[in-house]
Each structure stands twice: as C-alpha cells, then as structure tokens.
C-alpha cells in the first residue's frame, strides 16, 4: 500500500508513507499524482499565500499606524491581518488533510484495480 499519513510532531510536522517518514516536499509531489488531490493542493497553496500576506499585514500594521498617526488604521490593519492569517492557516491545514485523504482514496482504488487483473 502506498498510503500517505500526516504525522504531527512537537518541533516539526511531516508525512509518513509505507511506514517511512518523508519530507514535506516529497509528500506534496506525491499529492500531484492525481488530478483531484492536485486541485485541492493548489487551493491550499493559495490559502498559504494569503496567510503569508495576512502575517505581513500584522507586521506592517504598527508602521502603518505610526505613519498616519491614526489608531483606526493600525487597528483595522492589525485585526484584519490577524483574521486573514488565522482563517487561511486553518483553511490550508484542512485542505492539505483533504488532499491527503483523496490521494489515499485514489491510491487504494488503483491498487484494487491492479489486484483484480
């Protein structure tokens, strides 16, 4: 069986395939084997980019607030960036888990078809 499992750790997370730990890069390349998991993985990458933009807005919010001397600009950019960061990070994780699930489903289907032959 070639199933892929997310493996969470204290310092870093990774993936396990066939009982062996593989890097995130190799796991993401595996997700691109099937069309449906590739599409969901592409959506997850978009969420990660939006998450990074939200983090950048949180970092830049004190500079924006100080440059305009307006507390509303600071608070709007800080809370907007925080919301964007949190929401897209959670969406990214959920989409990656869904892509892994679909990858495993398609792999098991392919193995069953091969065994019937």
N, C-alpha and C positions, 0 to 999 in steps of 0.2 A: 504494500500500500504506500502511496506517495502523499499521504495527507499532511497538511501543514497546520501547526498549532501555535498560537501566540503564547509566549512564555514571559510572564512579568517577573521582574527582579527588583531588588532594592535599589541598586545603582543604575541598572540599565535593563531595558526590555529587549527581547529578541524573539526568534521563531525557532521552532523545532520541526524537523522533517525526518521521518524514518528513524526517530529516536536520537538524532544528532542535532546539535544546535547549529543554526546557520545565521549568517549576518542579515541585517535588515535589507541590504541591497540585493542579496541573492533571493530573499523572500519576495521582495517587490518584483523582481524579474520573473519569478515563478507565477505571480498573480497575473502577469501579462500573457500567459499561455492561452487563456480562454477569453473570449470576447466579452462576456458578461462581467467577469471579475475585473477585466481591464477597464471597462467603462466605469465601474464603481470606484476602482483605484484612481482613475483620472479625476473623478469628482472629489475624492478625498484629498488629492494633491491641491486642487483649487481651494478647498477649505483650509489647508495648511498655509497656503499663500495669504489668504485673508486673515488667518490667525497671526501671521507674522506682521502684516500691516497693522492689525489692532495693537500688537505689542509695540510697534514703532510709534503709534499714536499715543500710547500710555507714556512712553519715554519722552516724547516731544511735548507732551501737554504742559509741563512746567515752563518750558521755553516759550510756548505759545501764550500762556497766561501772563508771563512776565513781559513779553514784548508788547502786548496790547494793554497791559495793566487793567485787565478786565477779568474778574473772577469767574464770570459765566463762561468765557471762552475756555479757561482752564478746566472748570468742572465738566463742561459738555464734552471736551476732547478726552478728558481722563475717563469719565464714566462710559462714554461711547466706545473708546478703545478697549476698556476693560470688558464691556459686554461682548464686543466683537471677538476679542481674544478668547474668552471663556466659551462662548457659543460655538465658535468654529473649531476650537480644540476638541470639544465633546463630539461635535459632528464628525470630525476627522477620525476619532477613535471608533465611533460607531460604524462609519463607512468602511474602515480598514477591516474591522471584525466581520462585517457583512461580506466583503470581498473574499476574505479567507474562507468563510463558510461556503460561498458559491464555488470557490476553487476546489474545496474538498468534495462538494457535491458532484461537480463535473469530473473530477478525478475518479471518484468511486463509480460513476456511470461508465466512464471509459474502461475501467478495469473489469466491470461486469460484462461489457460487450466483448472484450477480449477473451474472457474466460468462457463465454458461450460458444465461441468459434472453435 
